[in-house]
Structures are given as structure tokens and as C-alpha cells.
């Protein structure tokens, strides 16, 4: 796992109010972490701020798992 992957997982954990140890790449955002649309907007804002990237509301709704969030961030870097 790269440093960026770890930082993305930490942000997802923060938004989901979980410990990073509770997450894995296969963790599902909606089903396992119960991230609703407002949480996803918060997630997008934190990711944009941390990595200096741009994510719109449509893009942040697409990922289903933590791994897909990581891939989205990496695609924007």
C-alpha cells in the first residue's frame, strides 16, 4: 500500500467515523460504512483539500469501495 493509498484510507475512516484498521480495500462505502450523499460530499472536500485535486459531486458518487476511491484519487493526481 502506497502512502497515498494509506492517506485516502485515513480520510475515508475519518468521514465514516471508523478506525483505519476496520477498513480494507474491499470495504463498501454504502453497505459497510453507511456513507450517504452528505458524507460523500464531505469525503470529496477532504480529498480535494488533501491532494489538491478536483472532484465533482457525480464523480464522488461513483466509487463503491475504498479501493475505488483510491483509484479515483490516483487518476486525478
Backbone as JSON Lines, residues from 0, in Angstrom:
{"i":0,"aa":"X","n":[0.85,-1.19,0.0],"ca":[0.0,0.0,0.0],"c":[0.88,1.24,0.0]}
{"i":1,"aa":"X","n":[0.59,2.15,-0.91],"ca":[1.39,3.37,-1.01],"c":[0.97,4.38,0.06]}
{"i":2,"aa":"X","n":[1.78,5.42,0.17],"ca":[1.47,6.49,1.12],"c":[0.14,7.15,0.77]}
{"i":3,"aa":"X","n":[-0.11,7.35,-0.52],"ca":[-1.37,7.96,-0.96],"c":[-2.54,7.06,-0.6]}
{"i":4,"aa":"X","n":[-2.39,5.75,-0.86],"ca":[-3.45,4.79,-0.52],"c":[-3.79,4.87,0.96]}
{"i":5,"aa":"X","n":[-2.75,4.93,1.8],"ca":[-2.96,4.99,3.25],"c":[-3.66,6.29,3.64]}
{"i":6,"aa":"X","n":[-3.25,7.4,3.03],"ca":[-3.87,8.69,3.35],"c":[-5.34,8.71,2.93]}
{"i":7,"aa":"X","n":[-5.66,8.11,1.78],"ca":[-7.05,8.04,1.34],"c":[-7.85,7.21,2.34]}
{"i":8,"aa":"X","n":[-7.29,6.07,2.77],"ca":[-8.0,5.22,3.75],"c":[-8.24,5.98,5.05]}
{"i":9,"aa":"X","n":[-7.27,6.77,5.48],"ca":[-7.42,7.55,6.71],"c":[-8.56,8.57,6.56]}
{"i":10,"aa":"X","n":[-8.68,9.2,5.41],"ca":[-9.75,10.17,5.19],"c":[-11.1,9.47,5.14]}
{"i":11,"aa":"X","n":[-11.17,8.33,4.46],"ca":[-12.43,7.57,4.44],"c":[-12.82,7.16,5.86]}
{"i":12,"aa":"X","n":[-11.85,6.7,6.63],"ca":[-12.12,6.3,8.02],"c":[-12.61,7.48,8.84]}
{"i":13,"aa":"X","n":[-12.01,8.64,8.64],"ca":[-12.43,9.85,9.37],"c":[-13.88,10.19,9.05]}
{"i":14,"aa":"X","n":[-14.25,10.19,7.78],"ca":[-15.61,10.53,7.38],"c":[-16.6,9.49,7.91]}
{"i":15,"aa":"X","n":[-16.19,8.22,7.88],"ca":[-17.06,7.13,8.33],"c":[-17.04,6.96,9.85]}
{"i":16,"aa":"X","n":[-16.18,7.72,10.51],"ca":[-16.02,7.62,11.97],"c":[-15.65,6.2,12.39]}
{"i":17,"aa":"X","n":[-14.64,5.67,11.71],"ca":[-14.11,4.34,11.98],"c":[-12.61,4.44,12.17]}
{"i":18,"aa":"X","n":[-12.01,3.39,12.7],"ca":[-10.55,3.29,12.74],"c":[-10.07,2.74,11.41]}
{"i":19,"aa":"X","n":[-8.89,3.17,10.98],"ca":[-8.38,2.68,9.69],"c":[-8.22,1.16,9.71]}
{"i":20,"aa":"X","n":[-7.97,0.59,10.88],"ca":[-7.81,-0.87,10.99],"c":[-9.1,-1.61,10.64]}
{"i":21,"aa":"X","n":[-10.23,-0.92,10.73],"ca":[-11.52,-1.53,10.41],"c":[-11.79,-1.56,8.91]}
{"i":22,"aa":"X","n":[-10.97,-0.86,8.14],"ca":[-11.18,-0.76,6.7],"c":[-10.21,-1.64,5.94]}
{"i":23,"aa":"X","n":[-10.64,-2.09,4.77],"ca":[-9.77,-2.77,3.82],"c":[-10.18,-2.27,2.44]}
{"i":24,"aa":"X","n":[-9.4,-2.54,1.42],"ca":[-9.77,-2.05,0.08],"c":[-11.16,-2.51,-0.38]}
{"i":25,"aa":"X","n":[-11.6,-3.65,0.09],"ca":[-12.9,-4.18,-0.33],"c":[-14.07,-3.63,0.48]}
{"i":26,"aa":"X","n":[-13.81,-2.82,1.49],"ca":[-14.87,-2.24,2.31],"c":[-15.79,-1.41,1.41]}
{"i":27,"aa":"X","n":[-17.09,-1.69,1.51],"ca":[-18.07,-0.99,0.68],"c":[-18.52,0.3,1.37]}
{"i":28,"aa":"X","n":[-18.58,1.37,0.6],"ca":[-18.91,2.68,1.18],"c":[-20.35,2.74,1.66]}
{"i":29,"aa":"X","n":[-21.28,2.3,0.86],"ca":[-22.7,2.41,1.22],"c":[-23.11,1.32,2.19]}
{"i":30,"aa":"X","n":[-22.81,0.09,1.86],"ca":[-23.3,-1.03,2.66],"c":[-22.57,-1.2,3.99]}
{"i":31,"aa":"X","n":[-21.24,-1.08,3.97],"ca":[-20.46,-1.32,5.19],"c":[-20.27,-0.06,6.04]}
{"i":32,"aa":"X","n":[-20.06,1.07,5.39],"ca":[-19.77,2.31,6.13],"c":[-20.97,3.25,6.22]}
{"i":33,"aa":"X","n":[-22.04,2.92,5.53],"ca":[-23.27,3.71,5.52],"c":[-22.99,5.17,5.16]}
{"i":34,"aa":"X","n":[-22.17,5.38,4.12],"ca":[-21.9,6.74,3.67],"c":[-23.02,7.19,2.74]}
{"i":35,"aa":"X","n":[-23.75,8.19,3.17],"ca":[-24.83,8.77,2.38],"c":[-24.27,9.93,1.55]}
{"i":36,"aa":"X","n":[-25.13,10.63,0.85],"ca":[-24.66,11.67,-0.07],"c":[-23.92,12.8,0.65]}
{"i":37,"aa":"X","n":[-24.38,13.21,1.81],"ca":[-23.69,14.29,2.54],"c":[-22.3,13.85,2.99]}
{"i":38,"aa":"X","n":[-22.18,12.6,3.4],"ca":[-20.87,12.08,3.79],"c":[-19.94,12.01,2.59]}
{"i":39,"aa":"X","n":[-20.49,11.69,1.44],"ca":[-19.66,11.62,0.23],"c":[-19.19,13.02,-0.18]}
{"i":40,"aa":"X","n":[-20.02,14.03,0.02],"ca":[-19.61,15.4,-0.27],"c":[-18.49,15.81,0.68]}
{"i":41,"aa":"X","n":[-18.63,15.45,1.95],"ca":[-17.56,15.71,2.92],"c":[-16.28,14.99,2.51]}
{"i":42,"aa":"X","n":[-16.41,13.73,2.09],"ca":[-15.26,12.95,1.64],"c":[-14.58,13.63,0.46]}
{"i":43,"aa":"X","n":[-15.36,14.06,-0.51],"ca":[-14.8,14.74,-1.68],"c":[-14.05,16.01,-1.27]}
{"i":44,"aa":"X","n":[-14.64,16.78,-0.38],"ca":[-14.0,18.02,0.07],"c":[-12.66,17.74,0.74]}
{"i":45,"aa":"X","n":[-12.63,16.74,1.6],"ca":[-11.38,16.41,2.3],"c":[-10.32,15.88,1.34]}
{"i":46,"aa":"X","n":[-10.74,15.04,0.39],"ca":[-9.79,14.5,-0.6],"c":[-9.25,15.62,-1.49]}
{"i":47,"aa":"X","n":[-10.12,16.52,-1.91],"ca":[-9.7,17.64,-2.75],"c":[-8.7,18.53,-2.01]}
{"i":48,"aa":"X","n":[-8.98,18.8,-0.75],"ca":[-8.11,19.64,0.05],"c":[-6.75,18.97,0.28]}
{"i":49,"aa":"X","n":[-6.77,17.7,0.63],"ca":[-5.53,16.97,0.94],"c":[-4.64,16.8,-0.27]}
{"i":50,"aa":"X","n":[-5.24,16.41,-1.4],"ca":[-4.44,16.05,-2.57],"c":[-4.41,17.14,-3.65]}
{"i":51,"aa":"X","n":[-5.1,18.26,-3.39],"ca":[-5.14,19.37,-4.36],"c":[-5.65,18.89,-5.71]}
{"i":52,"aa":"X","n":[-6.76,18.14,-5.66],"ca":[-7.4,17.65,-6.87],"c":[-8.82,18.23,-6.95]}
{"i":53,"aa":"X","n":[-9.48,17.97,-8.05],"ca":[-10.85,18.43,-8.22],"c":[-11.77,17.23,-8.43]}
{"i":54,"aa":"X","n":[-12.79,17.12,-7.58],"ca":[-13.79,16.06,-7.71],"c":[-15.16,16.71,-7.7]}
{"i":55,"aa":"X","n":[-16.02,16.33,-8.62],"ca":[-17.37,16.88,-8.59],"c":[-18.31,15.89,-7.88]}
{"i":56,"aa":"X","n":[-19.52,16.34,-7.64],"ca":[-20.48,15.5,-6.89],"c":[-20.81,14.2,-7.61]}
{"i":57,"aa":"X","n":[-20.79,14.21,-8.94],"ca":[-21.06,13.0,-9.7],"c":[-19.92,11.99,-9.52]}
{"i":58,"aa":"X","n":[-18.68,12.47,-9.61],"ca":[-17.52,11.57,-9.5],"c":[-17.45,10.88,-8.14]}
{"i":59,"aa":"X","n":[-17.75,11.59,-7.07],"ca":[-17.62,11.01,-5.73],"c":[-18.75,10.02,-5.44]}
{"i":60,"aa":"X","n":[-19.81,10.04,-6.22],"ca":[-20.89,9.06,-6.03],"c":[-20.59,7.73,-6.71]}
{"i":61,"aa":"X","n":[-19.62,7.71,-7.62],"ca":[-19.33,6.51,-8.41],"c":[-18.65,5.38,-7.62]}
{"i":62,"aa":"X","n":[-17.63,5.67,-6.81],"ca":[-16.93,4.57,-6.14],"c":[-17.85,3.78,-5.21]}
{"i":63,"aa":"X","n":[-17.7,2.46,-5.26],"ca":[-18.48,1.57,-4.4],"c":[-17.66,1.06,-3.22]}
{"i":64,"aa":"X","n":[-16.32,1.04,-3.39],"ca":[-15.44,0.51,-2.35],"c":[-14.33,1.5,-2.04]}
{"i":65,"aa":"X","n":[-13.61,1.23,-0.96],"ca":[-12.46,2.06,-0.6],"c":[-11.43,2.01,-1.73]}
{"i":66,"aa":"X","n":[-11.22,0.82,-2.31],"ca":[-10.26,0.68,-3.41],"c":[-10.63,1.58,-4.58]}
{"i":67,"aa":"X","n":[-11.91,1.69,-4.88],"ca":[-12.34,2.55,-5.99],"c":[-12.12,4.03,-5.67]}
{"i":68,"aa":"X","n":[-12.22,4.41,-4.4],"ca":[-11.9,5.79,-4.01],"c":[-10.42,6.04,-4.23]}
{"i":69,"aa":"X","n":[-9.59,5.08,-3.84],"ca":[-8.14,5.18,-4.03],"c":[-7.82,5.32,-5.51]}
{"i":70,"aa":"X","n":[-8.46,4.51,-6.34],"ca":[-8.22,4.58,-7.79],"c":[-8.66,5.93,-8.35]}
{"i":71,"aa":"X","n":[-9.77,6.45,-7.86],"ca":[-10.25,7.76,-8.32],"c":[-9.24,8.85,-7.99]}
{"i":72,"aa":"X","n":[-8.75,8.85,-6.75],"ca":[-7.77,9.85,-6.35],"c":[-6.5,9.72,-7.2]}
{"i":73,"aa":"X","n":[-6.02,8.49,-7.37],"ca":[-4.8,8.28,-8.18],"c":[-5.0,8.73,-9.61]}
{"i":74,"aa":"X","n":[-6.2,8.59,-10.16],"ca":[-6.45,9.01,-11.54],"c":[-6.43,10.53,-11.68]}
{"i":75,"aa":"X","n":[-6.63,11.24,-10.56],"ca":[-6.65,12.7,-10.58],"c":[-5.28,13.33,-10.31]}
{"i":76,"aa":"X","n":[-4.35,12.52,-9.83],"ca":[-3.03,13.07,-9.48],"c":[-2.13,13.19,-10.7]}
